[in-house]
Amino acid sequence: MAAFNTLGASFLTKHATHMSPQGRSMIIKPKVRGFICTNAHPQGCAANVQEQIAFTKAKGPVSGAPKKVLVLGCSTGFGLSSRITAAFGGGADTLGVCFEKEPSETKTATAGYYNTSAFHDAAKAAGLYAETLNGDAFSDACKDKVIETLKNGIGKVDLVIYSLASPRRTDPKTGEVYNSVLKPIGKEYTSKNLNTDTLKIADVTIEPASDEEIANTVKVMGGEDWEMWIDALKGADLLADNFQTVAYTYLGDKLTWPIYGKATIGKAKEDLDRAAKTLSAKHGGNARVAVLKAVVTQASSAIPVMPLYLAILFKVMKEQGTHEGCIEQIQRLFKECLYSDNPRLDDGNRYRVDELELAPSVQTKVEAIWDQVTEENLFELTDFAGYKAEFFRLFGFGIDGVDYDAETTPLVPTNF
């Protein structure tokens, strides 16, 4: 899922001016506060994008790939990998929407800003059309601007990727702000949890959500905004006849089910399923939810239980040779589901690319380690080091070939 912040976001801008690359030079090291990293490394983010592009090219072209693609939440995580796969695996022209903070002389931009800048550089070098709008995807203003940009640019789209993750949403019709919560439903939930700062493992208890909190979470993370996007694009005659649209989700298994399934997020995911059925019936295209595996993202690192679960999962899947990150997952989604004659579907008509994570050989081992892991054996029984490395890679740190002791400037010329 792309990091997509909607705080105070009523504006929409397309960067037209170029920021001077001459600024204060500094050595940029990661600054971590809680479960987030508050800065990013421009050259590291660019190198990460190049690694994903190289992986995509090495896998060869995606047969039947779309040629005109809109990616909502295009700047990090699954959204970024989707844009890279469409462009460099299928030769697609892409329009992306993100909401990222620009750099200043003393502060770095958000990782997604640097990722998008690097993507634009690579797309231009490859002769591919790329346009990005920076603003609040939940707003009517953003939808209007996307429609205008498509009409003046690539025209009708074959594929719409919906990869937004946000803690809050402003209803564009009423102006009311809704906040999502990560809580169980019906009864409190107690589970083992790893504090990634202190490396302390202790039980965490989460109180059950109220009816209002459930409804608000569905409003933020459910399918309403996805429907609004597709309705608006259809109304503007910007969807190709055989268009596809896909929204990303995660379901998990026994250990994560209480916080993902029988929980507020689970209700939001049910609403995504509802939206997929509604959109397919209404517009005649192919609207589906895609269930992806657990990966380290800016969103998942904030969810109780997930860091420890991911550290164990990485250990088991690496041992079995089945570990995947965002780009590997999206590569398989395109080739094995979206553009396959025999897509992998479950009984809810969802695309499934989480089958390796849910394999009994993986989950049985993960559950056994979960019961055994302590602060003393954390690094022995889990791949917490690998989890931490993946976390820092999100922000451009720990990428091979980047000199992190060299002075650089946070100012990167805007090309989107």
N, C-alpha and C positions, 0 to 999 in steps of 0.2 A: 504494500500500500504506500502511495506518495504522501510525504508529509505535506499537509495542506492546512495552513493556519488561517482562520477566518476572523481573528480578533480585529475589531475595529475596521473591517474591510468593506467599505461601501464604494471604494474607488476601483477604477480599472485603468491600467496604464499599459501602453505599448512603448517600450523604450526606444526613443528615437535619437537621443543624444549620446555621444560617446564620452565616457568618463576618462579623464586623463589617467594613464597608467603611472604617472609620476606621483608618488605619494611617499609617506614615511615608510622606510624599510624596517622590517622587524622579523624576528625569528618566531614562527607561529607554532606553538605547542598546544595540545588539546586542553581545554578548560571544561572540566566536568562538574556539574552541580546536580546532585541527586541522580536521576536516571537520564539526564539529558546532557549533551555536549553543547556548550554555548557558542562555539566558534567552529570554523572549518578551514581547511588548507586548500588554496586555489589550485596549486599544481597537483596535489594529491587527489582532489576530486576529478580533475581532468584526466589523470592517469587511470583512475577507476573506470571512467567512461570509456577510455581507450581499451582497457582490458575487456570490457563487455562487448565492445564492437569487434575486437579480435576474435573473441569466442564465437560470436554470431557468424562472422564470415567463415570461420573454420568449419562450422556445422553445415555450411552450404545453403543454397536458397530454399525458402519455404515454398513448396509447390502450391499454386493457387492463391498465393498471398494477396492481400488487398493492396490497392494502389493509392488510395486516398483515406487517410486515417486521422481521426480526432481523438486525442488522449486527454482526458480530464483528470488532472493530478499527475502531471508528466515528469516531475522533476527529481523524484527519488524512488527508491524501492521498486515495487512491481510496475508502477506506472512508467518510470524511466526505462526499465528493462523492456517493457512493451513497445515503447517508442523506438528503442534501438533495434529490437527484433523486426519491427515493421519496416524501418528504414533500411537497415543493413542486411536483413534476411529476406526482404521482399521488394526493396527498391521503392518503398512508398513515400509519397509526399505526406508530410505530417503537420498538423496544427496542434499545438499543445496549450493547455491552460495550467497555470500554477500560481502560487502566491508566496513569493520569496522576498527576503529583505536584501536590499542592495548594500554593498560595502561602503565604508567611509575610510578616511585616511588612518583612523585609529582602530576601527573594528572590521572584522571580516564580515562578508556576506553569509547568508545561510548556505548550507551545502547544496541545496537545490538550485540556487542561483549559479554557482560555479559549474554544477553538473550540466545545466541547461546551456550555459555559455560554451562549454566544451562540446556538447552535442551539436550546437549550431556550427561551430568551427568545422567539425568532422563532416556534417551534412553538406556544408558549402563546398568543402574540398572534394566530396564525392559527387557533386552536381545534383544534390537532392534539395527539393523545396522544404524549408522548415520555417515555421512562424510560431511565435509563442506570445501569449497574452498573459500578463501578470495581474491577477486580481482575484476577487472572491467568486468562486464558481457557483456558489449558492444564490448569487444575486441575479436579478433580471438584467441589470446593466451588462454583466458578463455574457449572458446568453445573447443579448442583442449584438454585442461587439463580435462575438464568435460568428454569428450569422452574417454580419456585414463583411467580416474578413473572409469567410468562405465564399460568399457571393463575388467578392472581388479577387479571389485567389483560386483555390483548387476545386471549388464547386462541390458537387455531391460527394458524400463520403460513403465508403464501403464498410467501414468498421468504426464503432465508437467504443472506446475503452473508458469504463467508469472506475477510477481508482482513487477515490477521495477518502481521507481519514481526518476527522476533525472532532475536537471535543465539544464544539458548539456550532449552532447554525441559526442565522437570522432568517425567519420566514419572509420571503420577498413580497408577499401579499399583505401581511399584517404588520411587519416590522418587529414582531415579538422574537426575543432571543431564547433559544432552547439549549439546555446543557445536557450532555449525556453522562451517564454514570456506569461504572463497571461493578455491578452488584448481582448477587444471586436472587432468585425469586422464591418466595414461599417460606424459606427458613435461612438462618445464618449459615455461613460456610466457613469452616476452619481448615486450614491446610498449611503445610510446610512452605516456607518462603525464604528466599535468599536475598539479603541486602547486598547489592552489588558494590556498595561503597565500603562497608565494614567487613564484608564476607561472613557476617553472622547469619546463621540459619535458625529461624524460630517460627513458631506457629503464628499465622495471621488469621484473624477472624473478621469477616466482612458481613455487615448487617444486611438483611434482605431489603430490596428496593420497595418503595411505595408505588402505588398505582400511577401517581403523577410522574415519578422518576422513570418508570417503564415507558410510559407514553412519550415523555420527552426524549428518551434515548432512541425510540423508534423514529421520532421526528428528525433527529440528527443523523442517525446511521442507517435508517431504513431506505425504502425505495422511492420515496416521494420526489426527491430532487432528480434522481435518475429518470423517472417518468417525465418530469418537467423538461429536462434536456431533450429527450427523444421527441416529445410532443412538439416542442419549439422547432426542432430541426425538421420534423415532418411538415409542420405548418408552413415552413419557409421553403419547402420542396428541396431540401438539401440531403436527403437520404437516398442512396442508390436503391434500385429495385430489389436487389438481393442482399441488402445490408445486414450486418450482424452487429449486435451490441452485447457487451459482456461486463458484468460487475464482479469484482473480486471479493472473496470471503474466506474465512477459515472456520472449520468445525472442530477438528481435533478428536480426541478419544477420551478414555476414562479419566485420566488425570486432569485434563483441561476442560472437560465437559461441564463441571459445576460453574465455571466462570465464563464459558463460551456458549454452552448449550442451554441448560436450565438457568438462564440468567438474562439480564437486560439486553446484552449483545445478541443473545439467541433470539429474542423477540424481534430485534431489528433485522436479523438475518432472515427470519420468517417473512418479514415484510419485503425484503429483497426478492424472495421467491415469488411472492404475490405480484410484485411489480413486473417480474420477468414474464409471467403468464399474461398479465394485462397488456403489456407492450406487444408481445407476439400476436395476441388476438386482435389488438387495435390496429396495428400498422403492417401486419403481414410479413415482417422481417423475422429474424431469428434472435430473440433476446434470451440470454441465459445467464445464470450465475456460475462462476467458476470457483471451485473449492481448491485452494492452494495449500501447500504445506507450511508449517511453522518456520519462519525465518526471523532473523534479527532485523527489526525496522525501528524507526523512531517511535512508532505507535506501540509495537509489541513489548518494547523494553519498559514501558510504563505500566504494564498489566501485572498484577500480583500473580505469583506462581510461574509465569512464563520464563523469566531468566534462568531459573533452576531447571525447569523442564527442557529448555533449549540446550543448556549445557550438557545435560544427560543425553538428549536426542542426538546432538552433534557427535558425542563419543560413540554411540551405538551405530549410527548410520555411517560414520567414517570407517569404523571397523568392518562394516559390511559392504563398503564401497558404493553406498547409495546416497551419500550426502549431496545436497543441492542448495544453491543460493537462488536469488531472484532470477538471474539471467537464465540459469539452467531450467528453472521451472517454467518460465515464459516461453523459452524455446520449445519445450515439450507441449505446452498448451497450444501454441500455434500449429505445430506439426502433427500432434496426436489428437487434437480436439477441434479447434476452430476451423482448420483447413484439412481435415481428414475425412475420407469417405466412410470411416467407421469410428466416429468419435467415442471416447470413453464417457458414458453417461451413467448416473445413478437413477434410482427409481423416482427421484424428484426432478428429473430432466436437467440436472446440473452437470457441467463438465467436472471431471475429477482428475486432478493432477497430484493428489496427496496420497496416492495408493502406496508409495514406498514408505512413507512415514507410518501409515496405518497397518503395514504388514505385521501379522502376529509375531514374527520373529523379532521385530523391532520393538513393538509395544510391550511384549512380555519382559524383554530385557530392561527396557526403560522403567517399568513398574518395579522390577526387582531392585534396581539401583536406587530408585526413589526412596524405597523403604530403608535402604542401608546408608545413604549419604549423610555425612555429618560435616561439621566445620573442619575436623581433623583430616578427613579423607576426600575433601572436595576436589582437589586437584588430581587425585588418583582415580576416583570413580567417574568423574565427569570431564568434559572438555571445556571447563570454564575459561581457560586461556584462549581457546578458539572462539568462544562466545564473545569474550572481551575484544579480541582482535577484529571480529566481524562488526562489533559495535563501533569501534573507532574508524573502521573503513567507511562507514556511512558518512563520516565527516571529512574524509580524505586523509586520514592518518594511518600509518602502517602499510602504505602501498609500496611495493618493490620499485626501486629505481628513482625514488623521490628523495632529495637531500633535505631532511627536516632540520638540519642545523644551519642551513643557508638562509641568509636574510632574503625576504621577499616583500612584496607589497600586497595588501589585501585588495587593492584596486585592480579590477580586471575590466578592460573595455567592454561595454555592453554591446552585444550583437543580437539582442532580441528585445 
